[in-house]
Amino acid sequence: MELIKKLRIKFALHAMIIAAIFLFVMFGAVYGLLWSNDVTNENRMLENAIARPINIGGNAPVKEDLVYVFIVEGNNVTVVDLTSFQEQYGEDSLEIIKAAIDQKGGTFEYGGRHFAVKSVAMPNGTKYVLHDRTSRHEQLITVLIETIVLYLAAVLLIFVIAYLFSAKTMKPVAETYVKQRDLIANASHELKTPLTVIATNLAVVKSEPNSSVQDNEKWLASIDKQIERMQELIGSMLELSKLEQSTLQKVTVDFDEIVNGVCLEFEAVCFEKGTKLISDVQSGIKVLGEKTSLERLVAILVDNAIKYSGDCGKVGVQLTQDGRKVVLTVMNTGAVISEEDAKHVFDRFYRTDGARQNDDGKSFGLGLSIAAATVQAHNGTIECKGVENKGTVFRVYLPVAKQPKKENEEK
């Protein structure tokens, strides 16, 4: 789905930007600390070299650190350990010294090499300390490049991880989007037929303007039937939307009374169809819920069971309490639902092959979707499965309502 893909990319980009800012500050602070330490060590090295006694013509004890000392008196320049200095820089020796004298303090570059210089005035001239920091400079540049590469790799990795993780994060959004899309498509399809019938019947009525209401009774009755069908569909859709988007006002209700009441209402239906209704309801079972929704839940399951129980079939309704769970079981004989149908039976507008064969024009495949939404709104679960050679079973699990603690009687 293009929309969900765009949302995932947007989510990953936002995560990447936040992480990029955080990593930039963190890596910047680390590199800044490294650079600051280098500057501090450089200054300390130069100050130590400045403080050392001058030994003209001798070997500098810090030669291996490429630290050189020279004295400037007027136009005369005296280099400590001149031989080593000339061996190191050859023909560039004089130019490097001139650049150091011009710089006096700080850092400078010459011939691709990087130097740090510090000077101090003396009674007989000016003392200069020169440090070749090319190696250290290259190390800092290498660390900077590695830091940038690591930073970019980390940011890219975070984007990939965020994008992959967004699949799970966006799953509820994707499911909602799919449900809304399917709802619109299926509702449009379901409404198309009655609207077409209404338009056709109205066209017939209009074609005979002199006819009476009695003459058009057949067409008007058909229009009324289709309007009733559309009202039922719209009502079911609104009920489903209400269950999924709002919070029910729940109170403690006697669920056993609700189940008994629904079974009593359907006894006449069962008698007309020749179906035997068997109920086994445990008394004193209470749940926290909304009474009207729970009545509709039981009615949907019992009505569905009666509808597909077959000729002279049986429907069983059982209500028990298992620990902290209330278990409502509704079973019917007849065709056994397949595993594939059982997976989708609670989907909106889904109808099994048997449901299509028994379509009475009023079934839209929303009843069991409303039942599932009702159970979910009551923090319960619902399942459907076929029992070989017996029929189909729907089982609902609801949490038991917490009983208020009894106050201790006064002695």
Helices and strands as residue ranges (DSSP letters): H 2-51, G 63-65, E 67-73, E 76-79, H 82-89, G 90-92, H 93-103, E 106-110, E 113-122, E 125-132, H 134-169, H 171-207, H 217-245, E 251-254, H 255-265, H 267-273, E 276-281, E 286-289, H 291-307, E 314-322, E 325-332, H 339-344, H 353-357, H 367-377, E 381-387, E 391-399
